[in-house]
Amino acid sequence: MSFSSPGGLLAPSLAFVTLACAIGLGFLLARSARRAERGGVRGGTVDLFRTFTGNLAGHVTGDVLRAAARDAQADSFWAAIEAIASTLRPRERMELAQSLQRSRHVMAECRVLRDDDRDERRELAARRLALVPSMRARRVLRRTLVRGPEHVRLAAARALAAQRDLASLGWLLVHADTLSTRSIGAISGVLRAFGPRGRALLVTALERGLVDTRFECAVLDALGLSRCRSARTGVESRLRSEQLDVRVAAARALGRIGMGESIPALMLALGDGAWPVRAQAAHALGRLRAAPAVDALAERVCDPSWWVRRHAAYALAVIGSEGRDALCELVVRSPDGYAREMAREALDRAVVRRSA
């Protein structure tokens, strides 16, 4: 029988330990390098943020600002821009953008948006260029709006909306189908971001008619959330649309706009053949504190749809004493057990709200 010598066993063990130590040391050095890099980015971001604020306050010259931006890492530059953008008034943002529009970082994002094949990277470039409005960036964003694909087009639309580029809004209104798979909320957010002058274009487009149903609902949503009073007539006309989603969106928008002149149209919508329209009309009448609609709402508390009953009862509860009297009458005299239950629930909630 043969035995290995101690030296023969020791050599492989030492080799294994040496290899493990080398791997561990490499891991520690890589982690240390990443920490140092992150620390450098954070430090560069803070320094650049201070330079930006100093420039806006008049303490730092434009040449010093541009030199600091040129020497900064890309991540530090965009982190500082993002940090300061939310604190600036429109005039200050334009001043900062004018100083930085020829920055190598801005130019690089324009090239990425124009030439890169990676859609995710182009989407990031569009979001970044929204923070530094300039004519050069606007031209590239407009081309992206036409070129797509859809999720990159949406990012470009958001950037152009932030710059109040009404020509781009006009293009979207004509080519509404280019955002056909985006959510109504996402499209509505873009439309609202074009500001007051953009709302005037939305009202005109609504009056002329929109072909794409999803986009039309987004326009109604945007006008309602903006409480655009000049849109009332056009929105009311959509209560007669053949499209269910459009009628629902119109009723919701009228409640948000908050004009008493819409009460008669909403009362008619309480008789719509589709329960979602009746439910939204009842909810809107509650938002309007529509005393003339008390009798019509009391009838809807007996509606076959639970949502219509609920919205009608809660609308009566907020209208005032006349609405609460109607609910009490329903609790005592209605032959419909579901109506009595809903009226009682709405009255209980109203008591809790008043005592809170």
Summary of the structure (lengths in Angstrom):
residues: 356
radius of gyration: 30.6
end to end distance: 93.0
largest distance: 109.0
contacts: 1148
relative contact order: 0.04
helix: 81%
strand: 0%
